């Protein structure tokens, strides 16, 4: 069964990205698949996660497909 966890606050600088990454990490440690989707213009989650590639110019769908292809096939 799938679950959706939404982290939302209207105020900036309250740790939404960091909390989201920590929740995702804890969930992944339980052998669950995790997908984080963010609309944050600062796009901190990939940087916090240690992702060096910061080429998101092709859009979210392209990046997800490229990175998750091994799971889907």
VOGU-3710 file (C-alpha; in Angstrom, 3 decimals, decimal comma):
1> xxxxxxxxxx> 0,000/0,000/0,000  1,273/3,457/-0,906  1,408/6,421/1,417  1,740/10,101/0,692  3,409/12,351/3,222  3,109/16,077/2,589  5,421/18,555/4,301  4,044/22,067/3,902  4,466/25,407/5,600  3,930/28,827/4,087
11> xxxxxxxxxx> 6,910/30,316/5,888  10,344/29,902/4,382  13,413/28,814/6,313  11,631/26,454/8,702  13,358/23,249/7,573  10,806/21,712/5,215  13,432/20,394/2,801  15,616/18,984/5,566  12,641/17,348/7,301  11,459/15,893/3,991
21> xxxxxxxxxx> 14,869/14,375/3,317  15,077/12,924/6,835  11,603/11,362/6,558  12,539/9,895/3,180  15,789/8,504/4,544  14,085/6,879/7,520  11,480/5,360/5,215  14,134/4,046/2,822  15,960/2,419/5,738  12,814/0,309/6,186
31> xxxxxxxxxx> 13,317/-1,044/2,627  10,540/1,118/1,212  10,791/2,954/-2,104  10,704/6,714/-1,758  10,061/9,459/-4,285  10,482/13,084/-3,264  8,798/15,686/-5,442  9,490/19,304/-4,651  8,416/22,606/-6,123  10,936/24,525/-4,043
41> xxxxxxxxxx> 12,655/27,056/-6,278  15,816/26,769/-4,160  15,855/23,026/-4,873  17,822/22,164/-1,718  16,784/18,505/-1,419  19,149/17,153/-4,111  22,006/19,191/-2,633  21,223/17,969/0,911  21,129/14,396/-0,436  24,576/14,762/-1,982
51> xxxxxxxxxx> 23,442/14,760/-5,608  26,123/16,590/-7,558  24,237/16,779/-10,842  22,134/19,899/-10,826  20,829/19,797/-14,385  17,074/20,056/-14,058  16,544/22,170/-17,175  14,685/19,361/-18,992  11,988/19,274/-16,330  10,924/16,996/-13,521
61> xxxxxxxxxx> 9,502/14,196/-15,671  12,739/13,804/-17,653  14,906/13,764/-14,530  12,728/11,241/-12,683  12,553/8,968/-15,719  16,312/9,131/-16,208  17,168/8,480/-12,565  14,461/5,891/-11,804  14,669/3,933/-15,060  16,392/0,992/-13,358
71> xxx> 13,461/0,611/-10,962  10,765/0,852/-13,621  12,363/-1,672/-16,015
//
